[in-house]
Amino acid sequence: MTHSKLSSLFDSNKKILSIYMMAGYPSLEDTIPIMEALQDSGVDMIEIGMPYSDPLADGPVIQRAGTQALNNGMNPDVLFRQLESVRGRIHIPLILMGYFNNVLQFGVERFCKKAADLGISGLILPDLPFDLYLSQYREMMESYGLSFIPLLTPQTSDERIRLMDDYTNGFLYAVSASATTGAQTSFPKQTLEYFDRLKSLSLKNPVIVGFGISESEHINQVYSRLQGVIIGSAFIRSVKGSMDLRKDVEEFVRGLIGG
């Protein structure tokens, strides 16, 4: 069962713009104002990063933001408390992205229940192996209506991608390159070939591309092939040291949508 907010978003066939933000960054209380500004600016989906002390898949910009957020006092309890205050005001899908250790420490079932109660649509946990998800956590996550979002890389075989597609019900997160997250100026030829390969597989779930997307040219290259993009590092840089969050968020999103 796909979370209803996700399925209605993807049923619309529009191209998706998703923004990754770090909970508790730039300051602890900025989580909700940024979410509201993103929604008001026309973003389709928000990925909320949960900071973790050993973020293996993150590039330097997101790592620094995570360290700052941890220093600010952000943790899953604080995040859930913040999300409670905004329940009913955010209508677009919210995805929590973080490391499985955070979830284990919180208690997996307790975490899923809390996330579901707060209207979270799905979870991205890069260090939870898909096979372990299938054997131990799929039933639980699905029972709470949470979509588990697996990551694909250029090295993932067609067979493996089809397996993930069969047992996922939200979207597939295509990592644009085998490096950590971070912005680059344009996609190399082999990356575009990888997007074309994903398109040719005719998967049942939408494919959203993340890692290294910062220019409207990137967005156009993805939109002509797949369903959407996730922008993280470039967004986090845009709010660093912001004196007027709402204005800076709106300008950032306008720059992308206008592109």
Residue pairs with C-beta under 8 A, 6 or more apart in sequence:
1 142
1 145
1 169
2 10
2 147
2 169
2 170
3 93
3 121
3 122
3 145
3 146
3 147
3 170
5 91
5 92
5 93
5 119
5 121
6 45
6 93
6 121
6 122
6 147
6 170
6 171
9 16
9 44
9 45
9 92
9 93
10 16
10 171
10 206
10 227
14 44
15 223
15 227
15 228
16 44
16 45
16 206
16 208
16 227
16 228
16 229
17 42
17 43
17 44
17 45
17 219
17 228
17 229
17 231
17 253
17 256
17 257
18 43
18 44
18 45
18 46
18 47
18 95
18 208
18 210
18 228
18 229
18 230
18 231
19 38
19 43
19 45
19 46
19 47
19 230
19 231
19 232
19 235
19 253
20 46
20 47
20 49
20 62
20 97
20 210
20 230
20 231
20 232
20 235
20 236
21 31
21 34
21 35
21 38
21 46
21 47
21 48
21 49
21 235
21 236
21 239
22 49
22 51
22 62
22 65
22 66
22 68
22 69
22 236
23 31
23 48
23 49
23 50
23 51
23 69
23 74
23 79
23 82
24 30
24 31
24 51
24 69
24 70
24 72
24 73
24 74
24 78
24 79
25 51
25 65
25 66
25 68
25 69
25 72
25 74
25 236
25 239
26 65
26 68
26 239
26 240
26 241
26 242
27 72
28 69
28 72
28 73
28 74
28 78
29 82
30 239
30 245
31 48
31 74
31 79
31 82
32 82
32 85
32 86
33 245
33 246
34 239
34 245
34 249
35 46
35 48
35 86
35 90
35 94
36 86
36 89
36 90
37 245
37 246
37 249
37 250
38 46
38 249
38 253
39 46
39 90
39 91
39 92
40 246
40 250
41 249
41 250
41 253
41 254
42 253
42 257
43 92
43 253
44 92
44 93
44 228
45 92
45 93
45 94
45 95
45 228
46 90
46 92
46 93
46 94
46 95
47 95
47 96
47 97
47 124
47 230
47 232
48 79
48 94
48 95
48 96
48 97
49 62
49 65
49 66
49 69
49 97
49 98
49 232
50 74
50 76
50 79
50 96
50 97
50 98
50 99
50 102
51 65
51 66
51 67
51 69
51 70
51 74
51 98
52 66
52 70
52 98
52 99
52 101
52 102
53 70
54 99
55 62
55 63
55 66
55 99
56 99
56 126
56 127
57 126
57 127
57 180
57 181
58 66
58 180
58 181
59 179
59 180
59 181
59 182
59 233
60 180
60 182
61 181
61 182
61 183
61 232
61 233
61 236
61 237
62 181
62 232
62 233
62 236
65 236
65 240
76 102
76 103
76 106
76 111
77 106
80 114
80 115
80 118
83 94
83 118
83 120
84 118
87 118
87 119
90 119
93 121
93 122
94 119
94 120
94 121
95 120
95 121
95 122
95 123
95 124
95 149
95 170
96 115
96 120
96 122
96 123
96 124
97 123
97 124
97 125
97 126
98 124
98 125
99 125
99 126
99 127
100 125
100 127
100 128
101 127
103 111
103 123
103 125
108 137
108 140
109 140
112 140
112 141
112 144
112 146
113 144
115 123
115 144
115 146
116 144
116 145
116 146
120 146
121 146
121 147
121 170
122 146
122 147
122 148
122 149
122 170
122 171
123 141
123 146
123 147
123 148
123 149
124 149
124 151
124 173
125 148
126 151
128 137
128 148
130 150
130 163
130 164
130 167
133 141
133 148
133 150
134 167
137 148
138 148
138 167
141 147
141 148
142 169
147 168
147 169
147 170
147 171
148 168
148 170
149 168
149 170
149 171
149 172
149 173
150 164
150 168
150 172
150 173
151 173
151 174
151 175
152 161
152 164
152 172
152 173
152 174
152 175
152 198
152 207
153 174
153 175
153 178
154 175
154 177
154 178
154 190
154 191
154 194
155 178
156 164
158 197
158 201
161 172
161 198
161 201
161 203
162 201
162 203
164 172
165 172
165 201
165 203
165 204
165 205
166 204
168 205
169 205
170 205
171 205
171 206
171 207
171 208
171 227
171 228
172 198
172 203
172 205
172 206
172 207
172 208
173 208
173 210
173 230
174 194
174 195
174 198
174 207
174 208
174 209
174 210
174 226
175 210
175 211
176 187
176 191
176 194
176 209
176 210
176 211
176 212
176 213
177 184
177 191
177 211
177 212
179 211
179 212
180 211
181 210
181 211
181 212
181 232
181 233
182 211
182 212
182 233
183 212
183 213
183 214
183 215
183 233
183 234
183 237
184 212
184 214
185 214
185 215
186 215
186 217
186 218
186 221
187 195
187 218
187 221
192 221
192 225
195 209
195 221
195 222
195 225
195 226
196 225
198 207
198 225
198 226
199 207
199 225
199 226
206 226
206 227
206 228
207 226
207 227
208 226
208 227
208 228
208 229
208 230
209 222
209 226
209 228
209 229
209 230
210 229
210 230
210 231
210 232
211 232
212 218
212 233
213 219
213 222
213 229
213 230
213 231
213 234
214 231
214 233
214 234
215 259
216 255
216 256
216 258
216 259
217 259
218 229
219 229
219 256
219 259
220 259
222 228
222 229
223 229
231 256
234 252
235 252
238 248
238 249
238 251
238 252
239 245
239 248
239 249
239 252
242 248
